[in-house]
């Protein structure tokens, strides 16, 4: 049996057209991620993906691409061959580099690491909502950047907006308005997908080597920032 015939028969049983299947595969290949809550389009694509998951995995496995679907938080992400999926699968010995690998700048990488560390902190403190999101302030992230990496966010507002926009495009964070970054008093929601984007080892690697007194002082300062502004959070995110 020819592959096209095999594919058509499988899709017919799933009540999915060849066009719909192609649309789904191209979306995964182009964006590498689908988040059901992101839009009506992604809701349709995610539901379609769940319906024909086995066929999609079979199709992608031919070229070694791995599919991860998180049913609880309703998102899906594809990984290049031999990738390490944090907390799920270790990388195979052979290396591979392709377009599915996210190429981040040094500043973007720094922010992703800090956001991941902030999510881990929220997990430890039980500050995760029912959808798995963690709420955090820009000011809190700025403090964490200085504490963990000894650097701050870009001074120019345009660069700061572009930096957070990149993380939003990766579906790692959510926020309502870019105006929140102009005064540094805005809030973001950290998507639970961050745990499959950055490993625990990466978070441990940037753990601050501070004295106990310094850590306590930083914790007090960060908690004060959150408590002073928490009443504004629901109106901004």
C-alpha positions as CSV (number, residue, x, y, z in Angstrom):
1,X,0.0,0.0,0.0
2,X,1.3,3.4,-0.9
3,X,1.9,5.9,1.9
4,X,-0.7,8.4,0.6
5,X,-3.3,5.6,0.6
6,X,-2.4,4.5,4.1
7,X,-2.6,8.1,5.3
8,X,-5.9,8.7,3.7
9,X,-7.4,5.6,5.2
10,X,-6.2,6.5,8.7
11,X,-7.5,10.1,8.4
12,X,-10.8,8.9,7.1
13,X,-11.3,6.8,10.3
14,X,-10.4,9.9,12.4
15,X,-12.7,12.1,10.5
16,X,-9.8,14.5,9.7
17,X,-9.2,15.7,6.1
18,X,-5.8,15.7,4.5
19,X,-5.9,19.5,4.4
20,X,-6.6,19.6,8.2
21,X,-3.8,17.1,8.9
22,X,-1.4,19.1,6.7
23,X,-2.4,22.4,8.5
24,X,-1.7,20.7,11.9
25,X,1.7,19.4,10.9
26,X,2.8,22.7,9.4
27,X,1.7,24.6,12.5
28,X,3.8,22.3,14.7
29,X,6.8,22.6,12.4
30,X,6.6,26.3,12.0
31,X,5.8,27.3,15.6
32,X,6.8,24.2,17.5
33,X,4.1,24.8,20.1
34,X,0.3,24.8,20.4
35,X,-1.5,26.2,23.5
36,X,-5.2,25.5,23.6
37,X,-6.0,28.6,25.6
38,X,-4.1,30.9,23.4
39,X,-6.8,31.4,20.7
40,X,-9.7,29.8,19.0
41,X,-7.4,28.7,16.2
42,X,-5.1,26.9,18.6
43,X,-8.0,25.4,20.4
44,X,-9.2,23.8,17.2
45,X,-5.7,22.6,16.4
46,X,-5.0,21.2,19.8
47,X,-8.3,19.3,19.8
48,X,-7.5,17.9,16.4
49,X,-4.0,17.0,17.5
50,X,-5.4,15.0,20.5
51,X,-7.8,13.2,18.2
52,X,-5.1,12.1,15.8
53,X,-2.2,12.0,18.2
54,X,-1.0,8.5,17.2
55,X,-0.9,9.3,13.6
56,X,0.9,12.6,14.1
57,X,3.5,10.8,16.3
58,X,3.9,8.1,13.7
59,X,4.3,10.7,10.9
60,X,6.8,12.8,12.8
61,X,8.8,9.8,14.0
62,X,10.0,9.1,10.5
63,X,12.3,12.1,10.8
64,X,12.9,11.7,14.5
65,X,10.8,14.6,15.7
66,X,9.3,14.1,19.2
67,X,5.9,15.2,20.3
68,X,4.9,16.2,23.8
69,X,1.3,16.7,24.8
70,X,0.5,17.9,28.2
71,X,-3.3,17.1,28.7
72,X,-3.6,18.8,32.1
73,X,-2.5,22.2,31.0
74,X,-3.5,21.6,27.4
75,X,-0.4,22.4,25.4
76,X,1.7,20.5,22.9
77,X,5.3,21.1,21.8
78,X,7.6,19.3,19.2
79,X,11.3,18.7,19.8
80,X,14.1,18.0,17.3
81,X,15.7,14.5,17.1
82,X,17.9,13.6,20.1
83,X,16.5,16.5,22.2
84,X,16.4,16.4,25.9
85,X,12.9,17.1,27.2
86,X,13.4,18.4,30.7
87,X,11.9,16.1,33.3
88,X,10.7,13.6,30.7
89,X,13.4,12.3,28.4
90,X,17.2,12.6,28.3
91,X,19.0,13.4,25.1
92,X,20.4,10.6,23.0
93,X,24.1,10.5,22.3
94,X,24.0,11.9,18.8
95,X,23.7,15.6,18.4
96,X,21.4,17.3,16.0
97,X,20.8,20.9,15.1
98,X,17.9,22.1,13.1
99,X,15.2,24.8,12.7
100,X,13.1,23.4,15.5
101,X,15.8,24.3,18.0
102,X,15.0,27.6,19.5
103,X,17.9,30.0,18.9
104,X,17.8,32.6,21.7
105,X,20.0,35.6,22.2
106,X,22.1,35.9,25.4
107,X,19.6,38.3,26.9
108,X,16.6,36.1,26.0
109,X,18.3,33.1,27.5
110,X,19.0,35.0,30.7
111,X,15.4,36.0,31.0
112,X,14.1,32.5,30.2
113,X,16.3,31.1,33.0
114,X,15.2,33.6,35.5
115,X,11.5,33.2,34.6
116,X,12.0,29.4,35.0
117,X,13.6,30.0,38.4
118,X,10.7,32.2,39.4
119,X,8.3,29.5,38.4
120,X,10.2,27.0,40.5
121,X,10.0,29.4,43.4
122,X,6.2,29.7,43.0
123,X,5.9,25.9,42.9
124,X,7.8,25.6,46.2
125,X,5.6,28.2,47.8
126,X,2.3,26.7,46.4
127,X,1.5,29.9,44.4
128,X,0.3,28.1,41.3
129,X,-3.3,28.5,40.0
130,X,-5.6,25.7,38.8
131,X,-4.3,26.0,35.3
132,X,-0.7,25.7,36.4
133,X,0.2,29.4,35.9
134,X,2.4,31.4,38.2
135,X,1.7,35.2,38.6
136,X,4.8,37.4,38.9
137,X,5.6,41.0,38.6
138,X,8.1,42.7,36.3
139,X,9.7,44.3,39.3
140,X,10.1,40.9,41.0
141,X,11.7,39.5,37.9
142,X,14.1,42.5,37.7
143,X,15.2,41.8,41.3
144,X,15.7,38.1,40.5
145,X,17.8,38.9,37.4
146,X,20.1,41.0,39.6
147,X,20.3,38.3,42.3
148,X,20.7,35.3,40.1
149,X,22.7,36.7,37.1
150,X,24.0,40.0,38.3
151,X,22.3,41.8,35.4
152,X,19.2,43.8,34.8
153,X,16.6,44.1,32.1
154,X,17.3,46.4,29.1
155,X,17.1,50.1,29.9
156,X,15.4,50.9,26.6
157,X,11.6,50.3,26.7
158,X,11.5,49.1,23.1
159,X,14.2,46.4,23.9
160,X,12.4,45.4,27.0
161,X,9.1,45.0,25.2
162,X,10.8,43.0,22.4
163,X,12.4,40.7,25.0
164,X,9.1,39.8,26.7
165,X,7.4,39.6,23.4
166,X,9.8,36.8,22.4
167,X,8.9,34.8,25.5
168,X,5.3,35.3,24.7
169,X,5.8,34.1,21.2
170,X,7.3,30.9,22.7
171,X,4.1,30.6,24.8
172,X,6.2,30.8,28.0
173,X,4.5,33.8,29.5
174,X,1.3,35.7,29.1
175,X,0.5,39.4,29.6
176,X,-2.2,41.8,28.5
177,X,-0.6,45.1,27.6
178,X,2.9,46.1,26.6
179,X,2.4,49.3,28.6
180,X,3.1,47.3,31.7
181,X,6.8,47.3,30.8
182,X,7.1,51.1,30.6
183,X,7.1,51.7,34.3
184,X,8.3,48.2,35.4
185,X,5.1,47.7,37.5
186,X,3.3,45.2,35.3
187,X,2.5,41.6,35.8
188,X,3.0,38.5,33.8
189,X,1.7,34.9,34.0
190,X,4.3,32.2,33.6
191,X,3.0,29.2,31.6
192,X,3.6,25.7,33.1
193,X,5.2,24.8,29.8
194,X,8.4,26.5,31.1
195,X,9.3,23.3,33.0
196,X,9.6,21.4,29.7
197,X,11.6,24.2,28.2
198,X,14.3,24.7,30.8
199,X,15.6,21.8,32.9
200,X,16.0,21.8,36.7
201,X,19.8,21.4,36.2
202,X,19.8,24.8,34.4
203,X,17.9,26.4,37.3
204,X,20.3,24.9,39.8
205,X,23.3,26.2,37.8
206,X,22.2,29.8,38.3
207,X,21.4,29.4,42.0
208,X,22.8,32.4,43.9
209,X,26.0,31.9,45.9
210,X,25.0,34.4,48.6
211,X,25.3,34.3,52.3
212,X,22.2,33.4,54.3
213,X,21.8,37.0,55.5
214,X,21.9,38.3,51.9
215,X,19.4,35.6,50.8
216,X,17.0,36.6,53.6
217,X,17.3,40.2,52.8
218,X,16.6,39.6,49.1
219,X,13.6,37.4,50.0
220,X,12.2,40.1,52.2
221,X,12.6,42.7,49.5
222,X,11.0,40.5,46.8
223,X,8.1,39.6,49.1
224,X,7.5,43.2,49.9
225,X,7.3,44.1,46.2
226,X,4.7,41.3,45.7
227,X,2.6,42.2,48.7
228,X,2.6,45.9,47.8
229,X,1.4,45.3,44.2
230,X,-0.6,42.1,44.4
231,X,-3.9,44.0,44.7
232,X,-3.2,45.3,41.1
233,X,-2.4,42.0,39.6
234,X,-5.9,40.8,38.7
235,X,-6.6,44.0,36.9
236,X,-3.5,43.8,34.7
237,X,-3.2,40.1,33.8
